[in-house]
């Protein structure tokens, strides 16, 4: 078993048993420098889908001595780094207004790609012509004829569970504040409905009512599991609307970075200190980057506490 990840603009292969990371390039003569290397990705997004790796890249490309800007495109590459090919465009106006950004992590699900452009969510059969993309949600915002990105439009991670694609939007409330709001897109009926929004402070402790964004969320079997940095671990039944606290994470972390899987929530205790370089405060909560992982199952049980303080050793 092995996995891949990107870093320093290259993709690496991680062997599960040995924990050894190897650059994903099958050319023994390669110097692993720049676009000539098979492992070059220059992209934060990387996913394994249908036996191949997919990533997004928007760099200018030199062709016949000229710099060509195709805009953001989705690429496919074999898991050994070979046979790289541009699959489809992710911008309706290639190389257009730099602020008309796309979502940085397109979702691939059941032969369809889902992506955002200028704050609008689109779907397109994987590999199709972007001109035929279907608008699912949102309206283009224009200024002087040019589309630009609405900072309160579609953001964060897209997710799919069965026949439903979920997406989170930071919506303005009647009082002028904003809330993360979850929508569900029925891929069969092609209908969109709002299914959840960030609870108020009165419902979930000491959260602010205004401008609250969920740090991480995950939808599984009709529940949304969510974590707010500096808050706790919760879930809401999307059918009944009932919300319950699963674990008092805030008792262990002042703030944190988190990631979900089908089985666990893993939180790294990034402490909100402004002193750059502070890594070992006396309160034991960790510092910039954190020093401890707290791993919970999806019932809220703490199953493991893993120290990584040795990474700060001189």
C-alpha positions as a Python dict, from the first residue, in 0.01 Angstrom:
ca = {
    (1, 'X'): (0, 0, 0),
    (2, 'X'): (122, 347, -82),
    (3, 'X'): (-8, 699, -133),
    (4, 'X'): (95, 1011, -319),
    (5, 'X'): (122, 1370, -211),
    (6, 'X'): (254, 1694, -354),
    (7, 'X'): (512, 1927, -206),
    (8, 'X'): (778, 2170, -327),
    (9, 'X'): (592, 2166, -664),
    (10, 'X'): (659, 1793, -710),
    (11, 'X'): (464, 1475, -637),
    (12, 'X'): (607, 1210, -407),
    (13, 'X'): (527, 843, -350),
    (14, 'X'): (492, 743, 17),
    (15, 'X'): (545, 377, 104),
    (16, 'X'): (313, 289, 391),
    (17, 'X'): (533, 22, 549),
    (18, 'X'): (867, 205, 537),
    (19, 'X'): (733, 564, 555),
    (20, 'X'): (987, 649, 285),
    (21, 'X'): (895, 927, 43),
    (22, 'X'): (1027, 903, -314),
    (23, 'X'): (979, 1155, -591),
    (24, 'X'): (722, 1031, -845),
    (25, 'X'): (950, 1022, -1149),
    (26, 'X'): (1038, 706, -1340),
    (27, 'X'): (1328, 861, -1533),
    (28, 'X'): (1658, 757, -1367),
    (29, 'X'): (1846, 1030, -1557),
    (30, 'X'): (1615, 1311, -1442),
    (31, 'X'): (1757, 1592, -1231),
    (32, 'X'): (1407, 1659, -1089),
    (33, 'X'): (1426, 2026, -1177),
    (34, 'X'): (1135, 2204, -1344),
    (35, 'X'): (870, 2093, -1591),
    (36, 'X'): (1091, 1835, -1762),
    (37, 'X'): (1054, 1615, -1452),
    (38, 'X'): (763, 1369, -1455),
    (39, 'X'): (689, 1456, -1092),
    (40, 'X'): (644, 1828, -1155),
    (41, 'X'): (293, 1937, -1056),
    (42, 'X'): (314, 2290, -916),
    (43, 'X'): (-33, 2241, -771),
    (44, 'X'): (-176, 2208, -422),
    (45, 'X'): (-464, 1990, -543),
    (46, 'X'): (-390, 1625, -611),
    (47, 'X'): (-639, 1338, -617),
    (48, 'X'): (-646, 976, -720),
    (49, 'X'): (-945, 898, -941),
    (50, 'X'): (-1017, 593, -1155),
    (51, 'X'): (-657, 470, -1134),
    (52, 'X'): (-487, 798, -1229),
    (53, 'X'): (-374, 1118, -1061),
    (54, 'X'): (-548, 1447, -1136),
    (55, 'X'): (-431, 1797, -1051),
    (56, 'X'): (-493, 2158, -1144),
    (57, 'X'): (-228, 2379, -1300),
    (58, 'X'): (-254, 2733, -1430),
    (59, 'X'): (107, 2815, -1516),
    (60, 'X'): (198, 2973, -1848),
    (61, 'X'): (345, 2722, -2090),
    (62, 'X'): (615, 2788, -2348),
    (63, 'X'): (531, 2659, -2695),
    (64, 'X'): (749, 2730, -2998),
    (65, 'X'): (938, 2991, -2799),
    (66, 'X'): (621, 3176, -2698),
    (67, 'X'): (450, 3202, -2361),
    (68, 'X'): (96, 3066, -2385),
    (69, 'X'): (-166, 3111, -2113),
    (70, 'X'): (-438, 2846, -2128),
    (71, 'X'): (-570, 2941, -1785),
    (72, 'X'): (-634, 2683, -1515),
    (73, 'X'): (-667, 2333, -1656),
    (74, 'X'): (-725, 1988, -1511),
    (75, 'X'): (-444, 1742, -1586),
    (76, 'X'): (-428, 1364, -1574),
    (77, 'X'): (-109, 1167, -1517),
    (78, 'X'): (-36, 797, -1459),
    (79, 'X'): (64, 698, -1108),
    (80, 'X'): (428, 659, -1217),
    (81, 'X'): (437, 1020, -1337),
    (82, 'X'): (413, 941, -1711),
    (83, 'X'): (154, 1011, -1981),
    (84, 'X'): (60, 1357, -1861),
    (85, 'X'): (-224, 1516, -2054),
    (86, 'X'): (-449, 1821, -2016),
    (87, 'X'): (-801, 1685, -1962),
    (88, 'X'): (-1014, 1997, -1966),
    (89, 'X'): (-1016, 2371, -1906),
    (90, 'X'): (-1138, 2507, -1573),
    (91, 'X'): (-1185, 2868, -1680),
    (92, 'X'): (-1461, 2994, -1905),
    (93, 'X'): (-1233, 3279, -2010),
    (94, 'X'): (-886, 3118, -2034),
    (95, 'X'): (-616, 3348, -1905),
    (96, 'X'): (-877, 3615, -1836),
    (97, 'X'): (-921, 3833, -1526),
    (98, 'X'): (-675, 3702, -1268),
    (99, 'X'): (-932, 3763, -994),
    (100, 'X'): (-1186, 3536, -1163),
    (101, 'X'): (-1032, 3243, -983),
    (102, 'X'): (-1141, 2883, -1000),
    (103, 'X'): (-1183, 2651, -708),
    (104, 'X'): (-840, 2510, -625),
    (105, 'X'): (-962, 2157, -561),
    (106, 'X'): (-1204, 2043, -833),
    (107, 'X'): (-1416, 1744, -736),
    (108, 'X'): (-1423, 1435, -958),
    (109, 'X'): (-1721, 1210, -900),
    (110, 'X'): (-1880, 940, -1115),
    (111, 'X'): (-1731, 1064, -1442),
    (112, 'X'): (-1811, 1430, -1380),
    (113, 'X'): (-1591, 1720, -1271),
    (114, 'X'): (-1728, 1991, -1043),
    (115, 'X'): (-1548, 2324, -1024),
    (116, 'X'): (-1608, 2690, -947),
    (117, 'X'): (-1531, 2987, -1166),
    (118, 'X'): (-1598, 3345, -1057),
    (119, 'X'): (-1792, 3214, -759),
    (120, 'X'): (-2023, 2992, -967),
    (121, 'X'): (-2039, 2614, -936),
    (122, 'X'): (-2031, 2419, -1263),
    (123, 'X'): (-2044, 2053, -1366),
    (124, 'X'): (-1895, 1899, -1678),
    (125, 'X'): (-1847, 1543, -1798),
    (126, 'X'): (-1482, 1470, -1728),
    (127, 'X'): (-1277, 1576, -2030),
    (128, 'X'): (-1556, 1779, -2191),
    (129, 'X'): (-1541, 2124, -2349),
    (130, 'X'): (-1569, 2388, -2076),
    (131, 'X'): (-1802, 2586, -2304),
    (132, 'X'): (-2059, 2312, -2235),
    (133, 'X'): (-2026, 2332, -1856),
    (134, 'X'): (-2358, 2333, -1671),
    (135, 'X'): (-2418, 2599, -1408),
    (136, 'X'): (-2537, 2443, -1082),
    (137, 'X'): (-2538, 2737, -841),
    (138, 'X'): (-2456, 3106, -825),
    (139, 'X'): (-2449, 3406, -1053),
    (140, 'X'): (-2152, 3562, -1226),
    (141, 'X'): (-2058, 3896, -1075),
    (142, 'X'): (-1948, 4145, -1338),
    (143, 'X'): (-1774, 4481, -1330),
    (144, 'X'): (-1712, 4675, -1652),
    (145, 'X'): (-1784, 4360, -1850),
    (146, 'X'): (-1522, 4148, -1673),
    (147, 'X'): (-1603, 3871, -1427),
    (148, 'X'): (-1440, 3892, -1088),
    (149, 'X'): (-1433, 3669, -784),
    (150, 'X'): (-1681, 3733, -506),
    (151, 'X'): (-1488, 3662, -181),
    (152, 'X'): (-1810, 3547, -13),
    (153, 'X'): (-1902, 3302, -286),
    (154, 'X'): (-1820, 2935, -321),
    (155, 'X'): (-1520, 2830, -114),
    (156, 'X'): (-1354, 2549, 76),
    (157, 'X'): (-1399, 2182, -11),
    (158, 'X'): (-1653, 2025, -242),
    (159, 'X'): (-1765, 1681, -135),
    (160, 'X'): (-1978, 1395, -267),
    (161, 'X'): (-2167, 1120, -86),
    (162, 'X'): (-2352, 878, -312),
    (163, 'X'): (-2584, 1064, -550),
    (164, 'X'): (-2534, 1397, -375),
    (165, 'X'): (-2267, 1664, -421),
    (166, 'X'): (-2224, 1904, -129),
    (167, 'X'): (-2078, 2253, -140),
    (168, 'X'): (-2027, 2522, 123),
    (169, 'X'): (-2105, 2890, 65),
    (170, 'X'): (-2039, 3186, 293),
    (171, 'X'): (-2378, 3360, 273),
    (172, 'X'): (-2466, 3707, 389),
    (173, 'X'): (-2731, 3720, 662),
    (174, 'X'): (-3004, 3985, 706),
    (175, 'X'): (-2792, 4157, 975),
    (176, 'X'): (-2498, 4191, 735),
    (177, 'X'): (-2292, 3910, 887),
    (178, 'X'): (-2191, 3592, 705),
    (179, 'X'): (-2242, 3223, 775),
    (180, 'X'): (-2106, 2907, 620),
    (181, 'X'): (-2407, 2740, 457),
    (182, 'X'): (-2415, 2387, 315),
    (183, 'X'): (-2604, 2305, -4),
    (184, 'X'): (-2682, 1965, -152),
    (185, 'X'): (-2700, 1902, -527),
    (186, 'X'): (-2903, 1598, -632),
    (187, 'X'): (-2714, 1469, -936),
    (188, 'X'): (-3013, 1265, -1053),
    (189, 'X'): (-3286, 1528, -1018),
    (190, 'X'): (-3042, 1819, -1076),
    (191, 'X'): (-3196, 2012, -786),
    (192, 'X'): (-3016, 2222, -524),
    (193, 'X'): (-3135, 2277, -169),
    (194, 'X'): (-2989, 2431, 147),
    (195, 'X'): (-2941, 2161, 411),
    (196, 'X'): (-2736, 2319, 690),
    (197, 'X'): (-2580, 2639, 822),
    (198, 'X'): (-2326, 2712, 1094),
    (199, 'X'): (-2507, 2707, 1432),
    (200, 'X'): (-2524, 3023, 1640),
    (201, 'X'): (-2317, 3077, 1954),
    (202, 'X'): (-2619, 2999, 2170),
    (203, 'X'): (-2630, 2651, 2019),
    (204, 'X'): (-2265, 2555, 2024),
    (205, 'X'): (-2092, 2738, 2306),
    (206, 'X'): (-1865, 3033, 2257),
    (207, 'X'): (-1860, 3066, 1880),
    (208, 'X'): (-1909, 3408, 1729),
    (209, 'X'): (-2231, 3467, 1538),
    (210, 'X'): (-2067, 3680, 1271),
    (211, 'X'): (-1817, 3568, 1009),
    (212, 'X'): (-1788, 3211, 1130),
    (213, 'X'): (-1633, 2964, 889),
    (214, 'X'): (-1610, 2593, 960),
    (215, 'X'): (-1248, 2481, 967),
    (216, 'X'): (-1324, 2130, 839),
    (217, 'X'): (-1640, 1940, 755),
    (218, 'X'): (-1729, 1597, 625),
    (219, 'X'): (-2057, 1444, 511),
    (220, 'X'): (-2120, 1075, 568),
    (221, 'X'): (-2439, 869, 590),
    (222, 'X'): (-2670, 1169, 628),
    (223, 'X'): (-2462, 1353, 890),
    (224, 'X'): (-2236, 1654, 860),
    (225, 'X'): (-1938, 1629, 1093),
    (226, 'X'): (-1770, 1963, 1157),
    (227, 'X'): (-1488, 2122, 1350),
    (228, 'X'): (-1413, 2488, 1414),
    (229, 'X'): (-1061, 2593, 1506),
    (230, 'X'): (-1074, 2688, 1872),
    (231, 'X'): (-1408, 2511, 1906),
    (232, 'X'): (-1524, 2154, 1945),
    (233, 'X'): (-1619, 1850, 1737),
    (234, 'X'): (-1987, 1834, 1638),
    (235, 'X'): (-2228, 1662, 1405),
    (236, 'X'): (-2572, 1745, 1270),
    (237, 'X'): (-2832, 1503, 1138),
    (238, 'X'): (-2913, 1658, 798),
    (239, 'X'): (-3265, 1512, 804),
    (240, 'X'): (-3375, 1615, 1153),
    (241, 'X'): (-3144, 1915, 1206),
    (242, 'X'): (-3042, 1784, 1548),
    (243, 'X'): (-2690, 1895, 1647),
    (244, 'X'): (-2479, 1728, 1913),
    (245, 'X'): (-2130, 1780, 2051),
    (246, 'X'): (-1913, 1473, 2003),
    (247, 'X'): (-1594, 1585, 2180),
    (248, 'X'): (-1469, 1889, 2374),
    (249, 'X'): (-1165, 1943, 2153),
    (250, 'X'): (-1127, 2302, 2275),
    (251, 'X'): (-1029, 2166, 2618),
    (252, 'X'): (-714, 2025, 2455),
    (253, 'X'): (-637, 2278, 2180),
    (254, 'X'): (-654, 2655, 2172),
    (255, 'X'): (-694, 2628, 1797),
    (256, 'X'): (-612, 2362, 1543),
    (257, 'X'): (-581, 2225, 1194),
    (258, 'X'): (-795, 1922, 1116),
    (259, 'X'): (-862, 1655, 859),
    (260, 'X'): (-1146, 1400, 833),
    (261, 'X'): (-1165, 1048, 696),
    (262, 'X'): (-1447, 793, 690),
    (263, 'X'): (-1338, 683, 1036),
    (264, 'X'): (-1152, 962, 1215),
    (265, 'X'): (-1103, 1329, 1288),
    (266, 'X'): (-738, 1423, 1333),
    (267, 'X'): (-661, 1762, 1495),
    (268, 'X'): (-318, 1921, 1519),
    (269, 'X'): (-303, 2169, 1807),
    (270, 'X'): (-190, 2487, 1634),
    (271, 'X'): (-187, 2738, 1921),
    (272, 'X'): (-294, 3094, 1831),
    (273, 'X'): (27, 3266, 1938),
    (274, 'X'): (152, 3562, 1736),
    (275, 'X'): (514, 3508, 1836),
    (276, 'X'): (652, 3347, 1524),
    (277, 'X'): (877, 3058, 1611),
    (278, 'X'): (717, 2989, 1949),
    (279, 'X'): (690, 2611, 1958),
    (280, 'X'): (677, 2511, 2321),
    (281, 'X'): (458, 2737, 2538),
    (282, 'X'): (440, 2641, 2903),
    (283, 'X'): (68, 2565, 2886),
    (284, 'X'): (148, 2259, 2675),
    (285, 'X'): (-89, 2347, 2393),
    (286, 'X'): (179, 2360, 2126),
    (287, 'X'): (283, 2655, 1915),
    (288, 'X'): (310, 2757, 1555),
    (289, 'X'): (261, 2432, 1367),
    (290, 'X'): (151, 2244, 1676),
    (291, 'X'): (319, 1960, 1862),
    (292, 'X'): (41, 1704, 1920),
    (293, 'X'): (-217, 1520, 1710),
    (294, 'X'): (-548, 1430, 1874),
    (295, 'X'): (-728, 1152, 1685),
    (296, 'X'): (-1100, 1096, 1744),
    (297, 'X'): (-1336, 839, 1597),
    (298, 'X'): (-1662, 965, 1452),
    (299, 'X'): (-1844, 897, 1778),
    (300, 'X'): (-1617, 1148, 1952),
    (301, 'X'): (-1394, 904, 2137),
    (302, 'X'): (-1029, 1005, 2169),
    (303, 'X'): (-851, 700, 2030),
    (304, 'X'): (-496, 828, 2019),
    (305, 'X'): (-277, 1121, 2121),
    (306, 'X'): (36, 1146, 1912),
    (307, 'X'): (324, 1379, 2003),
    (308, 'X'): (533, 1527, 1724),
    (309, 'X'): (736, 1755, 1951),
    (310, 'X'): (1052, 1574, 1844),
    (311, 'X'): (1022, 1748, 1509),
    (312, 'X'): (1126, 2068, 1682),
    (313, 'X'): (1437, 1920, 1838),
    (314, 'X'): (1762, 2084, 1740),
}
